Amino acid sequence: MILEKGKAALLLGMQYGDEGKGKLIDVLAKEADLVCRVQGGNNAGHTIWVNGEKLTTHLLPSGVLHEKTKLVIGSGVVIDPFVLATEIKNMISKGVLLSPQRFFVDSRAAVILPYHRNLDVSREKLRAQNANQIGTTGKGVGPAYASRAFRDAPRMAEFCVWDNFLQWLDRHPHLAEDLDESAISSLRDVSAFLAPYIKDCAMVANNALASGSKVLLEGAQGTMLDVGFGTYPYVTSSSLVSGSCAGGLGIPPWAIKRVLGVIKAYSTRVGNGPYPGEIEGTFAETLRQKGHEFGSTTGRPRSVGWLDLVALRYHVRINGLTDLAIMKSDVLCGVDPVAVVTAYKDKRTGEEMRGFPVTIQAWESIEPVLEFVPGWSSLTTSKGKLSKEFSNFVKKVENFVGVSAIYLSTGPDRNAGIWR
Ligand code: IMP
């Protein structure tokens, strides 16, 4: 597998989020000594099953169920303290060991307050009036990052020492505008509850690496939603690319030895924005139902599309992928033919576009070129080998982007997958 002693491996989404990273991280987390979230917030969603019961976590790192694995939320994450406290309590009530000896939250991580959540919602309303709604999850993630850049967001270090937090509110009175007495009292309880978990997680991670531990960094969302390299402005607010992930934890970039990019055999997108290869009509609905493509954070139906190899090839380079994982190919069983996007052409001239679109105008001017390949009725043969059609699809993807697929998921079950 991709984890080595004394090294870090990074797992990243290569599409618009929801690539099925959670399952893979669960599999890898079993072998990891430390699993770390490094960016984003509770805009992310990850479904796990505890004793037959479905739980969705938004902030807790994956691997929470593997009790020998320690967990970190790095300084690059923005934290809604209510959400985090609720997730911890939920896990503890299910009998999961989640002590301050096992789970650490970076003292420098910025805090999402009701002010940020309300700002997220009101900004979206404003954008809607100008027909440029992003479709944010409304969790206050973007405003909290903006607030950190404005240098007025409290961090966990300030939040979890109550007097310091009150002083912070005095100095930044706009943050207290949405806080009535009962909200203040709830925040105080949550601050006390979370205080034992606060640590310098950069040191936790560096010490773990120095002592030969296997460290796994868990990316949230996907590169097409990266604030720098995604379909701006229809993106999330954090930097998701591999180059930023070391900084979201506080380890040197060279400690990351493997960068594993995760894709689905098709694609999905929630929220607005450019989407080359989008499928419409009844087939889209069939795929959505078959793949259970509904947002785990907002429940919104996801738009579905074909796998975009042009975008993938671009992001393989930006992220320096060493490996690829292909998820949910089983959802396409019985679909024939299967398409992939292999070029963008200029709608007006019909010529193939050089370079990668940057502006919305550029995205609007392109038309994806679809290439059709034979579909598969099953992923494997009776002898356990990859079926000819599926194997050809995998080779097509590998050859197009220049990275080998080391993992092929074959079904929703944790054990349904092939390591190569
Ligand atoms: P925000 O991150 O809540 O500001 O939302 C910005 C965009 O990113 C919206 O289109 C969201 O639907 C999308 N988004 C944010 N987090 C996720 C995720 O974890 N999976 C998929 N889409 C996401």
Residues whose N, C-alpha, C, O or C-beta is under 5 A from the ligand:
A	BS01	IMP	Y16 G17 D18 N43 A44 G45 I134 G135 T136 T137 G138 K139 V141 G142 Q221 L225 V235 T236 S237 V270 G271 N272
